[in-house]
Amino acid sequence: MSTVRALRPSTVVVGMVTGGALVVAGWWAYRVLQRPPSGPGGGSGAAARLCGLAAGYLGVVQVLLAARIPWFEHTVAMRPARLIHVGCGLSFLAVTAAHAVLAVASNAAAVGTPFASGLIGVVVDLPYVWLAVIGLVLLLVATVSSVPALRRTMSYGWWHLLHLVVYPGIAISFAHQLYGPDLLSSPVRVLWTGLHLAALGTLGWYRILAPVRLTLRHQFTVAAVEAEAPGIVSIIVSGQALDAVGARPGQYFRLRALDWPMWWHSHPFSLSAAPRPDELRFTVKAVGDYSDAMAGLTPGRWLLVSGPYGALTAQARERRPVLLVAGGMGIAPLRALFEDVDDDLAVTLLYRTERADQIVFRTELDDLAGDLDATVHYLTGPAPTGDGGDQDDPLSCHRLTTLVPQLADHDAYVCGPPGMVATTVRSLRAAGLDRHHIHAETSTF
Ligand SMILES: Cc1cc2nc3c(=O)[nH]c(=O)nc-3n(C[C@H](O)[C@H](O)[C@H](O)COP(=O)(O)OP(=O)(O)OC[C@H]3O[C@@H](n4cnc5c(N)ncnc54)[C@H](O)[C@@H]3O)c2cc1C
C-alpha cells in the first residue's frame, strides 16, 4: 500500500499564489520605477494597476483550481481544496473590487471630478471597461450565491449554475487588461494572453473534453437500479473496459443522465463498491429533484460521466490499523474503502444512522467483516442535541476510545453530514490522533 499523503494545501497556495504574486508585483514595481506616478491620482492609479495585475493573475489561479485537474483532485482532500478555492475566490473578488475603486478614484482625481463622474469617465473612455464592469457584477453574483444563508435556499444545481457565471465574467474582463499600461509591450501581452489561454484550455480540457472522451470511450450505461433502503437505491453502471478508468475505492464521479432534470448539470456520487472491470456501483439517497430522478433511471440509459475525483483513498494512509467512521450516506465511499484494506491490517467500521432501517449494505458489511476479520459497530439513535462533548453521543471521544482499542494508532476515515464529521474529528483529535491520520470528507456540499 502506498503511503503518499494528501498534498498539503499550504504547498499549493504558496506555489501558485505567492510565486505568481511575486512575479506580478516585481513586474509592476519595475514599471513604476521606470515611470514614477505623478500628479493628482497618480498614487491611486499605480495602486489600481497593481490590484489589476493581481486580479488578473488570481483569476487564472481560480480557473486552474476549478479545472478539476486530476493531480489536484486526487491529492488534495476536499475540505482543504474548498478552503483554497474560497480563499482564492474571495481574494480575487477583493483585489478586483479594489482595482475598480482605485482606478475610478484615480481618474476622478486626475480630472478633478467627483467619484461618480470618474466612474462614468472610466466606463465610457477606456477600452472594454464596460465589459469588465459586467464581469465584476457576474463575480459578485457567484460570490453572493455562495454565502451559506443564501446557498441553503438553493438546490445544488441552481447554485452551481450561478457559480459558473464566473467564467464568462473572467473571459469578458480580459480585453480591458490588455490596454493597461503594464501590458502594453508585445512580449508581455503575449505572455499574459498565453497564461489566460492556457488556463482556459486546461479548464476546457478537464471539464468538457476529457469527460466527453471518457464517456465515449467507456459507454457508461445503467445496468440496474436496486432498492437498498427507503429512499436509497444503488445504481449499477456497466461499460467498456472500466478498469481503464483508473478509479479507486473512496473516489467519486460526477454523473449526468440525459433525462430531465439531470441533463443540464452533473452531481457528485461516490463509488459504493470497489470498481470492477465491468461494473461501477453508486448508491444514491433521494434528497432533492436530482437524486430523486436518479432512482427513476431505467436500465439502458446512457450516463455522461466525469472523474474519478477525490483523495479519500487508501493512498492517504500509512500502514496502520484502519478505522472507518460513516454517517448516513457517508457509508458509500467507506463501504468501497472497506474492500480496499490489506488482509493483515486491523480494520474497524463504525456506521452511524438515526434509525436501523436507514442502514444500507448490512449483509455486505457483515460478510466483508467476516472475510477481513474486521469489526463493525452499527451506532443507531437520534442525533445528539449537545455540542459533541456529550458522553451519550456514540461518536464522543469517550465512546470511540471504548469501542476502538488503541484508537490513537489508527488511520481514520470519516465521511458523513458536516455535523457528524466535525464531532468525530474533534473526538479523534481528543483521543490523540494526529490530524495527518484523519481523512475526513462530508457527503454534502
Ligand atoms: C464528493 C461528494 C460525494 C457524494 N456522494 C454521494 C453518494 O455517494 N450518495 C449520495 O446519495 N449522495 C452523495 N453526495 C451528495 C449528493 O451529491 C447530493 O445529495 C445531490 O447532489 C443532491 O442533489 P439534489 O438536486 O437531489 O438535491 P438538492 O436540491 O441539491 O438538495 C436538497 C436538500 O438536501 C440537502 N442535502 C444535499 N445532500 C444531502 C445528503 N447527502 N444528505 C442529506 N441532505 C442532503 C441539501 O442541503 C438541500 O437542503 C455526494 C456529495 C459530494 C460533495
The ligand as a Gaussian input file, in Angstrom:
#p B3LYP/6-31G(d) Opt

LIG

0 1
 C      -17.971000      14.401000      -3.102000
 C      -19.416000      14.076000      -2.874000
 C      -19.827000      12.752000      -2.941000
 C      -21.158000      12.443000      -2.753000
 N      -21.540000      11.129000      -2.792000
 C      -22.832000      10.812000      -2.592000
 C      -23.268000       9.452000      -2.626000
 O      -22.490000       8.539000      -2.838000
 N      -24.578000       9.201000      -2.441000
 C      -25.491000      10.200000      -2.205000
 O      -26.681000       9.908000      -2.052000
 N      -25.106000      11.497000      -2.158000
 C      -23.820000      11.824000      -2.352000
 N      -23.431000      13.131000      -2.328000
 C      -24.456000      14.155000      -2.170000
 C      -25.217000      14.305000      -3.481000
 O      -24.368000      14.799000      -4.496000
 C      -26.383000      15.265000      -3.258000
 O      -27.263000      14.672000      -2.338000
 C      -27.161000      15.535000      -4.500000
 O      -26.346000      16.093000      -5.484000
 C      -28.273000      16.488000      -4.140000
 O      -28.879000      16.971000      -5.328000
 P      -30.461000      17.175000      -5.381000
 O      -30.753000      18.091000      -6.521000
 O      -31.125000      15.848000      -5.381000
 O      -30.821000      17.849000      -4.025000
 P      -30.713000      19.385000      -3.657000
 O      -31.972000      20.041000      -4.045000
 O      -29.431000      19.968000      -4.148000
 O      -30.645000      19.260000      -2.088000
 C      -31.841000      19.056000      -1.354000
 C      -31.575000      19.285000       0.116000
 O      -30.836000      18.165000       0.630000
 C      -29.679000      18.617000       1.295000
 N      -28.698000      17.583000       1.021000
 C      -27.849000      17.521000      -0.032000
 N      -27.116000      16.401000       0.034000
 C      -27.549000      15.735000       1.122000
 C      -27.214000      14.488000       1.713000
 N      -26.271000      13.696000       1.191000
 N      -27.850000      14.113000       2.847000
 C      -28.810000      14.894000       3.371000
 N      -29.183000      16.075000       2.858000
 C      -28.562000      16.495000       1.761000
 C      -29.343000      19.955000       0.683000
 O      -28.630000      20.748000       1.610000
 C      -30.737000      20.512000       0.403000
 O      -31.270000      21.143000       1.523000
 C      -22.103000      13.469000      -2.501000
 C      -21.678000      14.786000      -2.419000
 C      -20.355000      15.091000      -2.600000
 C      -19.910000      16.516000      -2.496000

